[in-house]
Amino acid sequence: VWQQGETAMREILFRGKRVDNGEWVYGYYVLRKRPYFKDKGVNVEHLIYDNKDNLHMNKDWKGNKKTTFVTLGASNHTAHDRAEHDYYATEPKAAEELLKVESFSGSIWENACGEGHLAEPMIKSGYKVICTDLIERGYGKGGVDFFICNKSLGDNIVTNPPYSKALEWVKHSLELIEDGKKVAMFLPIQFLESESRIDLFKKKPPVRIWVAAKRLLCGMNGDFSAKDKHGNIIYDKDGKVKRMSSAKCYAWFVWEKGNYNNSPVVGWINT
């Protein structure tokens, strides 16, 4: 219930996890201004309301760990659990856009091939693509652990790796391929951040970063349909399944092994 003088500043769909007990909370994250005594100025509250508009928690920004949340997503991603095995399939258009700006000498190993969303456009473009995945998904060869491979199955490596292992995936890929060959990884633009990755970018920077000007999609467990907050598929007025939207920007990070002397060139795809 809003009290006199209170102002709702911003409301976003939110999913968070309590640090103290691991409890998941779903609902709406609201920033609210509340006027107090004049000598104290205006206080900003951070609130979580569930889908029934009940106050779930009043977040304390003063360092109380019992009320600290870890934000894991926004937009349509927040109302659902993470995909099993971190499987987020990439729409085929991402591969099509990559092939407009990059060419590859020799074969390509797609080593997190999922159901072939990236592999198929590359095959149709004439490339020999070797497809493997740790999980059997009915496409390519399942049960192949990339990290225990000591030799590349293709001349180049092109994939969208599980983001939780993206840094290690890049490093191992560059260890496996020959000089002059390429590693191309489809990753959130935020991969540029983090102290844990700065050493890689200093010593082995990518030659090019292709940023998607218009959103390219990654579908949880290979599903690109739009969902409501309860996880139900949304249909348009003609009864067709609507495509999901995305709040995340993706880019292709392209390394050329041995070519680490220059800063990356940034360009745009899907314009």
Solvent accessible surface area in square Angstrom, and as a share of the most:
residue,aa,sasa,rsa
1,V,167,0.96
2,W,124,0.44
3,Q,110,0.49
4,Q,187,0.83
5,G,52,0.50
6,E,26,0.12
7,T,72,0.42
8,A,62,0.48
9,M,85,0.38
10,R,155,0.57
11,E,112,0.50
12,I,60,0.31
13,L,40,0.20
14,F,8,0.04
15,R,7,0.03
16,G,0,0.00
17,K,76,0.32
18,R,45,0.17
19,V,83,0.48
20,D,70,0.36
21,N,94,0.48
22,G,31,0.29
23,E,75,0.34
24,W,88,0.31
25,V,3,0.02
26,Y,75,0.29
27,G,0,0.00
28,Y,51,0.19
29,Y,34,0.13
30,V,4,0.02
31,L,40,0.20
32,R,18,0.06
33,K,84,0.36
34,R,52,0.19
35,P,73,0.46
36,Y,101,0.39
37,F,142,0.59
38,K,203,0.86
39,D,126,0.65
40,K,141,0.60
41,G,38,0.37
42,V,95,0.54
43,N,64,0.33
44,V,61,0.35
45,E,15,0.07
46,H,24,0.11
47,L,1,0.00
48,I,1,0.01
49,Y,27,0.10
50,D,37,0.19
51,N,57,0.29
52,K,164,0.70
53,D,111,0.57
54,N,83,0.43
55,L,94,0.47
56,H,83,0.37
57,M,16,0.07
58,N,72,0.37
59,K,26,0.11
60,D,49,0.25
61,W,145,0.51
62,K,188,0.80
63,G,58,0.56
64,N,65,0.33
65,K,155,0.66
66,K,134,0.57
67,T,22,0.13
68,T,49,0.29
69,F,13,0.06
70,V,74,0.42
71,T,89,0.52
72,L,77,0.38
73,G,23,0.22
74,A,46,0.36
75,S,43,0.28
76,N,36,0.19
77,H,60,0.27
78,T,0,0.00
79,A,25,0.19
80,H,37,0.16
81,D,95,0.49
82,R,124,0.45
83,A,6,0.05
84,E,120,0.54
85,H,107,0.48
86,D,31,0.16
87,Y,24,0.09
88,Y,45,0.17
89,A,6,0.05
90,T,4,0.02
91,E,14,0.06
92,P,54,0.34
93,K,87,0.37
94,A,0,0.00
95,A,0,0.00
96,E,84,0.38
97,E,12,0.05
98,L,0,0.00
99,L,34,0.17
100,K,146,0.62
101,V,55,0.32
102,E,10,0.04
103,S,79,0.51
104,F,13,0.05
105,S,77,0.50
106,G,45,0.44
107,S,17,0.11
108,I,0,0.00
109,W,0,0.00
110,E,3,0.01
111,N,2,0.01
112,A,22,0.17
113,C,4,0.03
114,G,2,0.02
115,E,81,0.36
116,G,1,0.01
117,H,40,0.18
118,L,6,0.03
119,A,0,0.00
120,E,66,0.29
121,P,12,0.07
122,M,0,0.00
123,I,71,0.36
124,K,165,0.70
125,S,68,0.44
126,G,68,0.65
127,Y,46,0.17
128,K,145,0.62
129,V,21,0.12
130,I,41,0.21
131,C,17,0.10
132,T,4,0.02
133,D,13,0.07
134,L,103,0.51
135,I,46,0.23
136,E,112,0.50
137,R,63,0.23
138,G,72,0.69
139,Y,53,0.20
140,G,49,0.47
141,K,136,0.58
142,G,17,0.17
143,G,60,0.58
144,V,24,0.14
145,D,46,0.24
146,F,6,0.02
147,F,74,0.31
148,I,138,0.70
149,C,23,0.14
150,N,139,0.71
151,K,152,0.65
152,S,17,0.11
153,L,86,0.43
154,G,9,0.09
155,D,58,0.30
156,N,1,0.01
157,I,0,0.00
158,V,0,0.00
159,T,0,0.00
160,N,29,0.15
161,P,4,0.03
162,P,30,0.19
163,Y,81,0.31
164,S,84,0.55
165,K,98,0.42
166,A,1,0.01
167,L,24,0.12
168,E,87,0.39
169,W,18,0.06
170,V,0,0.00
171,K,89,0.38
172,H,29,0.13
173,S,0,0.00
174,L,3,0.02
175,E,115,0.51
176,L,24,0.12
177,I,5,0.02
178,E,126,0.57
179,D,107,0.55
180,G,46,0.44
181,K,44,0.19
182,K,26,0.11
183,V,0,0.00
184,A,0,0.00
185,M,0,0.00
186,F,0,0.00
187,L,1,0.00
188,P,12,0.07
189,I,44,0.23
190,Q,80,0.36
191,F,0,0.00
192,L,81,0.40
193,E,108,0.49
194,S,54,0.35
195,E,159,0.71
196,S,71,0.46
197,R,37,0.13
198,I,84,0.42
199,D,70,0.36
200,L,9,0.04
201,F,27,0.11
202,K,151,0.64
203,K,138,0.58
204,K,79,0.34
205,P,12,0.08
206,P,0,0.00
207,V,17,0.10
208,R,63,0.23
209,I,6,0.03
210,W,37,0.13
211,V,21,0.12
212,A,3,0.02
213,A,53,0.41
214,K,122,0.52
215,R,114,0.42
216,L,1,0.00
217,L,11,0.05
218,C,6,0.04
219,G,0,0.00
220,M,62,0.28
221,N,74,0.38
222,G,20,0.19
223,D,58,0.30
224,F,33,0.14
225,S,16,0.10
226,A,14,0.11
227,K,52,0.22
228,D,49,0.25
229,K,78,0.33
230,H,126,0.56
231,G,27,0.26
232,N,85,0.44
233,I,75,0.38
234,I,63,0.32
235,Y,124,0.47
236,D,53,0.28
237,K,197,0.83
238,D,106,0.55
239,G,51,0.49
240,K,139,0.59
241,V,75,0.43
242,K,95,0.40
243,R,142,0.52
244,M,15,0.07
245,S,74,0.48
246,S,20,0.13
247,A,60,0.47
248,K,71,0.30
249,C,26,0.16
250,Y,22,0.09
251,A,0,0.00
252,W,0,0.00
253,F,0,0.00
254,V,0,0.00
255,W,0,0.00
256,E,43,0.19
257,K,45,0.19
258,G,49,0.47
259,N,56,0.28
260,Y,47,0.18
261,N,138,0.71
262,N,110,0.56
263,S,91,0.59
264,P,47,0.30
265,V,96,0.55
266,V,76,0.44
267,G,11,0.11
268,W,150,0.53
269,I,6,0.03
270,N,12,0.06
271,T,113,0.66
